[in-house]
Every structure is written in C-alpha cells, then in structure tokens.
Amino acid sequence: MLRDWKFEIQLDEKSDKAIYLQIADAIIKDIHSGRLKPGDALPGSRNLAQLLKVNRNTVVEALNVLIIEGWLIPKERQGTFIADTLPDFKEVKASNPINVSTKNTINKHYHLQFDDGSPDSKIAPITELARAYRQIFNQKARWQMMGYSNELGDFEFRKSIVQMLNHQRGMQVNEQNIYITRGSQMAMYLTAQYLFTKNDYVIIENPGYKPAWSAFESAGAKLLPANVDKDGLVIDEVIYYLKSGKKIKAIYVTPHRQYPTTVTLSLKRRLELIQLSNEYGFTIIEDDYDNEFHFGYRPVLPLSSFTELKNYVYIGTMSKVVAPALRIGYLASNDDALIEKVGSLRKIIDVQGDSIMEQAVLQLIKDGIIKRHIKKATNHYKAKRDFMAALLNEHMNNKATYTIPEGGLAFWVVPNEQIDWSLVSKKLKDKGIKIIMPDSFSFGKTINGIRLSYGSLSEKELEEGIIALAEAL
C-alpha cells in the first residue's frame, strides 16, 4: 500500500552530481533514516516527476539505478517498492578488494612504508565506480559490449580524454591522436618499441624513473643520463650529447614535477628543449604522471601543448585519480604512424583494452564524479602535505633540506651530510619502517636524496616515520 511519504529534496542543477543521482541518493538517505521502510511503495515515476518538476525520464533513470543497486524492487502492475532485504554497507566494504588498506600489501617485516607517490585508496570513488559498472551491465544492449572493440580504446572515452587535454592542459589533439593503455608503463613500453632499435640512444633524467629506463633498454636503446638541478633537466648536458654524433632518437622527461625530485622544468629550459628537439629531430617523451593534484594556481602546461613542438609523445594516467588497482593510462602523439604502430604492437599481447572499465570511468566523468573527487582529493592531499611539512620542519630542519612541493604526493629530502643509506635502511627496518633507497632513482653513482610519499599514509604514520628517519640520519 502506498505510504503517505513526502519526498524532501533540493535539486541543484549547478552541482557536479547528475540530477538523477541526486534523486537516487536522496531516496537512499530516506531509507537510511527510516522514513522509508522495507516493503513501502514509492509514488509512480510520473507523480515523482511532477513533484520534483523534472523530466519523467530523469526519475526513471534514478529508479533504475536504485533497482540495479538493490534498494528497490519493481513489481509488475503493482509499482516500485523498497526492497525487503537492503544492501549492507559493512559487508560491501569488507568484501571490496579495492578498498583494502595499503598495509596489507607491505612485506610482513614492515608496518609502515614510504612509497614513491601512491594515492590514498581509502578515498577512491569505489561506490560510484561500482554503481557505474552496474548501470552498464543493466543496459538493454549490454550484449554488444561483450565483443571486441577498437584497439585504440573506447571512442567516447578517448573523446573525454581529448577534451580534458585540450581544455585543461592546452593541447591540440583529436580522438585519432589518443591511445588508451593499461597504465602508463604500457604506454611507455609501446612507445619504446616503436621509437627505438638496437644502438639508438635516449637521453634520460638523472635521478629519474627506472621503470621507464627498462622499457627503453628492452627495445635496444642505450641510456645517456643528464643531471637535474633546481630548475630541472640541465640543458647544457643535453646539448653536449647532441653534439657527440650519437644517434639520439628521444629524450625522456618529467617536466611538470620531476621524478623523483619534484622540481619543475623552468620556462627558459622548456623553450630551449623544444628548439633542440625541432633542430635535431629527436622526440620528446613527456611523462606527466601526477598532473591532477596541484595546490597552487594551476599546473604548468605540458611541453606537448606548445604548437611549435614537432615530435612528441605525451603519457598520462588516471590510475592515481580513480584507484591504483585500475590500470588506465594513455598516450597522445602528433605522430600518426606511432599511434598506428602501437596499435599493431598492442594486438600481439593484448587484443584490446578493458572497454567496460573505460565506459564505467567515462560515466563517472559525465556525472561530474571525477571532477568532484579530484577537488576533494586535492584538499585531502594538501592537508597531508602541510602536515608533513610541519613534521619535517620540526624534526629535520637542521639535518636536511627540502622544498614544499606545489603538488603531487611526495617530498624530496636531501640530508645536509653524506649518508650511508644502507645503514639508515637497516635502522628503520628494525622499527618496521621501509623506505625506497636512493639507488632506486640513480644512474651510476647513488645520489644523496630520498623521495618520501605522504599520499597513502595517515598523520599518525607520517609522524612515526619522520621521527624515526630523523633519528636514523
């Protein structure tokens, strides 16, 4: 029987959350509060639409979401009712493999680990992602999704990446310039396989990102390290290599926030590097691994946004935005042959990407959930950064130098004296704390700095780790 139920909700058309999701979440709230009980009947979609002054299709979509999620039960010729058995959030969270604490992944010898910049999986939009998956599998044409799709990635998903790159990062690309991969490392590997043959050379940053180096070497390339200072890659060393007569095919850089030191490549050096690329014909491989989390006015625009640059490969990731377990990377290039070739190479090992996951993430983008999550996560990480800066200032001010980063999820800390890092690592291990050793970033001689991530650690863990590190130095 239909209860006398007054649906109280203020719809916000300017909100990032879609109207149908606002309606669905309001009904869930009333179920939680007890205003709606198991077995209660809801007004018909037409009546609800008139009550809320929205299109009936919007109400139908909201009700479909709740039916998919198990909150409602449709009964033919009777109406829609609150389910007799409602979802238990406690059970969902306990059984969700993505929402597992990062502590479960740490070696049994450690209870605390400073990683190289992992996000906090506890704030990932898992509930919204699960909802998007359920919506996709409830579509009438869901059978069409189970076949093969374009090896470049879902077309609509590529369109959304194109829009983001063009509108937020100043680039000028289209859907044919974009290739979706399973994480940025796959993008790096495919790029290397296209660009390099045996005895080609690639200039790399030192210190730098070793997994990328491995991808280049696997394709036959030889590495030429160029040092990094407070303004980023040292261009004079790049020029030295270019004039050496070696067959230099590419340079790999992380100019927005250099890995691992977090410094930004200065505008002067950016322009010099672009000019050198055009003059000598080498490709700039730009790894923009954490563009989203920025605490200043706005992120520095990519090198690949400069229209003057003739040869580039731009690599990004959404894994840090959604959840580390979901491998979503992409590459963009103005080299049409590269996009075609990486598609052929991808088919050798993986016929296509995960089109269903791409459509689920696309739904989060369309509903404004990704935008809202990035805003929430940025505030979350800024607070953590400020807390860690205060810890460093209190416990390591006289022992090391560091710069407070304008974004990202890590600090670069350089002790004032040369440190025996193997001894420091042993002292920390005795306390159950793990660090990434400096030789993980070094080419040749080990550097004296350390990358400390704060993204996935709690304030309590950060305090324990920084105090222990200060004592060990």
Secondary structure, DSSP 4 states (H G I P E B T S, - for coil): -B----------TTSSS-HHHHHHHHHHHHHHHTSS-TTPBPPPHHHHHHHHTS-HHHHHHHHHHHHHHTSEEEETTTEEEE-SS---HHHHHHH-GGG--GGGGS-TT-SEE--SS---GGGS-HHHHHHHHHHHHTSTTGGGGGS---TT--HHHHHHHHHHHHHHS-----GGGEEEESSHHHHHHHHHHHH--TT-EEEEEES--HHHHHHHHHTT-EEEEEEEETTEE-HHHHHHHHTTT--EEEEEE--SS-TTT-PPPPHHHHHHHHHHHHHH-PEEEEE-TT-S-B-SSSPPPPGGG-TT--SEEEEEESTTTS-TTS--EEEEES-HHHHHHHHHHHHHH-SS--HHHHHHHHHHHHTTHHHHHHHHHHHHHHHHHHHHHHHHHHHSTTTEEE---SBSSEEEEEESS---HHHHHHHHHHTTEE---GGGT-SSSPPS-EEEE-TTS-HHHHHHHHHHHHHH-
